[in-house]
Amino acid sequence: MTARRKPSAAGAESGPSFEEALAELEAVVEAMEEEQLPLEDLVNHYEKGSALLKRCETVLKSARERLELITLRNQQENALDSAADTPHGGAPPQAEPEDDLDDDDDIRLF
């Protein structure tokens, strides 16, 4: 059984789903590679493929942004939960920084 997407006004108007656009793009590329097409048909296929590629990139960018928002929201919720679990609602105690002479060589992520 396949999952159904909820139709949205913006999503329905903007174009095919990612999977549909990718499948169609693959078909266009295959036709361009396999068939002996006249120049005008090749140009039309290229134009259609370019539009499908743009659609795929747009959908991927939107998905990436949504995932980043979800991750950020989860991090914020975890931080709030951690703060609530500490005594007096304060930040957890932090260790004293070490006196390293090679601080410039440290790799810091945050």
C-alpha positions as CSV (number, residue, x, y, z in Angstrom):
1,M,0.0,0.0,0.0
2,T,1.4,3.4,-0.9
3,A,1.2,6.4,1.4
4,R,-0.9,9.2,0.3
5,R,0.2,12.8,0.5
6,K,-2.2,15.5,1.8
7,P,-3.0,17.7,-1.1
8,S,-2.1,21.3,-0.5
9,A,-3.1,24.3,-2.5
10,A,0.5,25.4,-3.0
11,G,1.9,21.9,-3.6
12,A,-0.7,21.0,-6.2
13,E,0.0,24.1,-8.2
14,S,3.8,24.1,-8.0
15,G,4.3,20.8,-9.9
16,P,4.8,17.1,-9.6
17,S,6.1,15.4,-6.6
18,F,9.8,14.8,-6.2
19,E,9.5,11.1,-7.2
20,E,7.4,12.0,-10.3
21,A,9.8,14.7,-11.4
22,L,12.8,12.5,-10.9
23,A,11.3,9.6,-12.8
24,E,10.3,11.9,-15.7
25,L,13.8,13.5,-15.6
26,E,15.4,10.0,-15.9
27,A,13.1,9.2,-18.8
28,V,14.1,12.4,-20.6
29,V,17.8,11.7,-20.1
30,E,17.4,8.2,-21.3
31,A,15.6,9.3,-24.4
32,M,18.3,11.9,-25.1
33,E,21.0,9.3,-24.7
34,E,19.4,6.3,-26.5
35,E,17.4,7.8,-29.3
36,Q,18.5,9.5,-32.5
37,L,16.5,12.6,-32.0
38,P,16.4,15.7,-34.3
39,L,18.1,18.8,-32.9
40,E,14.8,20.5,-32.2
41,D,13.6,17.5,-30.1
42,L,16.9,17.4,-28.3
43,V,16.5,21.1,-27.4
44,N,12.9,20.5,-26.2
45,H,14.0,17.5,-24.1
46,Y,16.9,19.5,-22.6
47,E,14.5,22.3,-21.7
48,K,12.0,19.9,-20.1
49,G,14.8,18.2,-18.2
50,S,16.1,21.5,-17.0
51,A,12.7,22.4,-15.6
52,L,12.4,19.0,-13.9
53,L,15.8,19.3,-12.4
54,K,14.9,22.7,-11.0
55,R,11.7,21.2,-9.5
56,C,13.7,18.4,-7.8
57,E,16.2,20.9,-6.4
58,T,13.4,23.0,-5.1
59,V,11.7,20.1,-3.3
60,L,15.0,18.9,-1.9
61,K,15.8,22.4,-0.6
62,S,12.4,22.6,1.0
63,A,12.8,19.2,2.7
64,R,16.3,20.2,3.9
65,E,14.9,23.4,5.5
66,R,12.1,21.5,7.2
67,L,14.5,18.9,8.6
68,E,16.8,21.7,9.9
69,L,13.8,23.4,11.6
70,I,12.8,20.1,13.2
71,T,16.3,19.5,14.4
72,L,16.5,23.0,15.8
73,R,13.2,22.7,17.6
74,N,14.2,19.3,19.1
75,Q,17.5,20.9,20.3
76,Q,15.7,23.7,21.9
77,E,13.2,21.4,23.6
78,N,16.1,19.2,24.9
79,A,17.9,22.3,26.2
80,L,14.7,23.4,28.0
81,D,14.2,19.9,29.5
82,S,17.8,19.9,30.7
83,A,17.4,23.3,32.3
84,A,14.2,22.2,34.0
85,D,16.0,19.1,35.4
86,T,18.8,21.0,37.0
87,P,18.4,22.4,40.5
88,H,16.9,25.9,40.6
89,G,16.3,25.8,36.9
90,G,19.8,27.1,36.2
91,A,22.4,25.9,33.7
92,P,24.3,22.7,34.6
93,P,27.7,23.3,36.2
94,Q,30.5,23.5,33.8
95,A,34.0,22.2,34.3
96,E,36.9,24.7,34.7
97,P,38.8,25.2,31.5
98,E,42.2,23.6,31.4
99,D,45.4,25.7,31.0
100,D,46.6,24.3,27.7
101,L,49.3,26.2,25.9
102,D,48.1,24.8,22.6
103,D,44.6,26.4,22.6
104,D,45.0,27.4,19.0
105,D,45.3,23.8,18.0
106,D,42.0,22.8,19.5
107,I,39.1,22.1,17.3
108,R,35.8,23.5,18.5
109,L,32.5,22.7,17.1
110,F,30.4,25.1,19.1
